[in-house]
Structures are given as C-alpha cells and as structure tokens.
Amino acid sequence: MFSHVMIGVNDIDTSKKFYDAILGALGHAPGQIDPKGRCVYMTKTGIFILTKPINGEPACHGNGTTIGFTAETPALADAWHEAGLVNGGTACEDAPGIRPGPAFDLYLAYLRDPDGNKMCALHRVAK
C-alpha cells in the first residue's frame, strides 16, 4: 500500500545518526544523502526519507502519528530500542514488551526521535 514515508527533521546529521542506529539494529543499511540533502533508506518493500521541510519552517512531530518498523524478533526490537536511546532518542509509551491482542500478541518498543517523531518497532507474536 505505501511506497514511502518522509518525515521532516531539523538536523539531517543528527537524525541520520539516530536512524542509522535504529534501522541498523533491524538489519538495514545506513541512509544515503541524495543530491537534495535528504537522507534516504531504500529497502525492497519501501523507502524512508528524512528531509528538512521545503517551506523553510522548523520540522515538528505529528501529534498522534506513529511510524512502525517491523522487527523479526523481540530481541531485535529491544536492540532497536537500545540503539535509539544511545543515539539521541527518548523512551515513550510503556517499556518494550508484549501487548496482548485478540488474534495475536504484539511485542512493541517505542521511541521519540531527536525531533519528537514517535517510532515503533513491532514484532507479531503467534498465539
């Protein structure tokens, strides 16, 4: 359904360090800076882009917005969370762990990036 996700950031280098760490913990390659100064993460299933807002205004987070990244295991979600904390992120929501659901449980870990955007690592746990 989605081709890409682009978020506004205020400092490309600071954000690249954060996202290289959390996405690297999930096995993704570091982002590449394109000719427009954006940081681009390419995968087989989609593209994630960091950019300074084109209107010149400061970037801000979307209240109620969460961007989720698939974690193959709970251990990878934990590594993602730890990498984020070490690289400028802050913990939010509950601590990483299982959230029960009717069809399957979810192992979730939440962070806010250096600009306040809320991110999640998600692993579906079979019942």
N, C-alpha and C positions, 0 to 999 in steps of 0.2 A: 504494500500500500504506500509506503513512504519511500521517496527517493533520497531525501537528505534532511538533515536538521542543521540549522545555522543559528548560533547564538552570538549576541553582542558581548564583547569583553572590552575592558578599558586598557589592558596592558597585554598585548599578544605574547610577549616573552614569559611573563608570569603565568598566564593561562596555559601556554604551551607546556611549561614545566609541570603544572598540575595534571593536565590531560595526558601528557606523555606517560606520567607515572601511573595514573589510574587505568588508562587503557592498556598500557604495557603489562600491568598486572593481570589483565584478561587475555594477553597474548597478541595484542595489536601493535603494529609498527608505529614508531614516532610520527607525529604530524609533519607535513612538509609545508613550507611557506611558499605560497603561489606569487605570481608577479604583482598582484594587487595587495600583497602584505597579509593575506589571510592565512590561517593555519588549517590545513585540510588533512583529514584522516579518511582514507579510502579503504573500503572492505568489499567483499563480494556481494554483500547484501545492502550496502548503503554508504552514504557519505556523511561525515560530521565535520562542520566547519566553524571555526572561531573567527570573528571579524570585529573590527571597530565599526560602530554604527556609521552608515554612509551620510547621515544627516549632520554629523559632527557633534551631536549631543552625547553626554555620557551614557554608557551602557547601564542598564538596570535589569534586575531579575523580574520574571513574571510571577506575580503572586498567584499561587495555585498551580503553577506549572512544575512538572517533574519530567526529566528525561531519564529513561531507563536503559541500562545496558545489560545484556544477557551475560550471566556468569555460568559456566559449565558445571561448577561445583560450589558448595558453601565455602570451601576453603579459598577458592578464587574470589568470591565476594568479600571475604574477610581480608584477603591480600589487597584487593581494590580499595577497601575502606582505609586500611592502614597506610597505603601509598598516598591516598588523598590527604590524610591527616598530616603526614610528614612533609607534604609538598604544598601547603598553603590552604588546604580545605578545612572546614569545620564540621563536626558531627551535628546532625539534626535528626528529628524524629526519635524513635526508640533505638536502642543498641542493635547492632546486626543480630539477626536471629529469625526463627521460624514464625510466620504469621499463619494461623490456621484458616483454611478456606473450605467450602463445601465439596468441591471436586478434587482439589489438590491443595497442598500447603505451599507457601512461598517462603523462601529464605531471602530476606531483604536486608540491604545495607544502604543507608542514606548519608549523603554529604551535601554541603553547600560549597560551591567553587569559590575562588577568590573574589568574584563579583556578586556572590549571593545566589547564583542559579542553583536550584535543587536537582541533584543527580541521585540515581538509584542503581544499585547492582541487584539483579533479580535472578534467582535460581528456582525453577519449579521442582518441588519435591513430590514424588509419586506417593500416593497413599496405599 
